[in-house]
Amino acid sequence: FDNEQGTHQTMGAEQRVTALTVSAPAEVLGAGDFVSVKVLSEHPEHPAWAVPMQVYFRRTASGWKTVGLFR
């Protein structure tokens, strides 16, 4: 995510996971000071979960910090 331009660049392949945590591809984590991830869920009893949420992270000295959630 380019914070100054407000633009996204797709990096790496889409990942489908069932675990509560997932590791980002190395090329994403080394790319800049901000990353964004689109998150959604598929559940037959909760169709609203399929609406994607964009999560933004900023690189800090101690790791990645969540700095934004948008639906």
C-alpha positions as CSV (number, residue, x, y, z in Angstrom):
1,F,0.0,0.0,0.0
2,D,1.3,3.4,-1.0
3,N,0.2,5.7,1.8
4,E,1.1,8.9,0.0
5,Q,-0.7,8.0,-3.2
6,G,-3.5,6.0,-1.6
7,T,-3.0,3.2,-4.0
8,H,-2.7,-0.6,-3.7
9,Q,-0.4,-3.0,-5.6
10,T,-1.2,-6.7,-5.6
11,M,1.7,-8.8,-4.4
12,G,1.8,-12.5,-3.9
13,A,-1.1,-14.9,-4.5
14,E,-4.4,-14.9,-2.8
15,Q,-4.4,-17.1,0.3
16,R,-7.3,-19.1,1.6
17,V,-6.8,-20.1,5.3
18,T,-8.7,-21.8,8.0
19,A,-6.3,-21.0,10.8
20,L,-6.6,-18.0,13.1
21,T,-3.2,-16.7,12.0
22,V,-1.4,-16.6,8.7
23,S,2.1,-15.5,7.6
24,A,2.5,-12.9,4.8
25,P,4.8,-13.6,1.9
26,A,8.3,-12.3,2.3
27,E,8.0,-10.0,-0.8
28,V,5.1,-8.2,0.9
29,L,6.8,-7.7,4.2
30,G,9.9,-6.3,2.6
31,A,8.1,-4.0,0.2
32,G,7.5,-0.8,2.2
33,D,6.3,0.9,5.4
34,F,2.6,0.0,4.9
35,V,0.8,-3.1,3.9
36,S,-2.9,-3.7,3.5
37,V,-4.8,-7.0,3.5
38,K,-8.3,-7.8,2.3
39,V,-10.1,-10.1,4.7
40,L,-13.4,-11.9,4.3
41,S,-15.1,-15.0,5.5
42,E,-17.4,-17.5,4.0
43,H,-20.1,-19.0,6.3
44,P,-23.6,-20.1,5.3
45,E,-25.2,-18.7,8.4
46,H,-23.4,-15.3,8.2
47,P,-23.5,-14.0,4.6
48,A,-22.5,-10.5,5.8
49,W,-19.0,-11.9,6.6
50,A,-18.4,-12.2,2.9
51,V,-18.2,-8.4,2.6
52,P,-14.4,-7.7,2.5
53,M,-12.7,-5.7,5.2
54,Q,-9.4,-3.9,4.4
55,V,-6.9,-4.0,7.2
56,Y,-3.9,-1.6,7.1
57,F,-0.5,-2.2,8.9
58,R,2.4,0.1,9.4
59,R,6.0,-1.0,10.0
60,T,7.4,0.0,13.4
61,A,10.7,-0.6,15.1
62,S,9.1,-3.6,17.0
63,G,7.2,-5.1,14.1
64,W,3.9,-4.4,12.3
65,K,1.1,-2.3,14.0
66,T,-2.5,-2.3,12.9
67,V,-3.4,1.3,11.9
68,G,-6.7,1.0,10.1
69,L,-9.8,-1.2,9.5
70,F,-12.3,-0.3,6.7
71,R,-15.4,-2.1,5.5
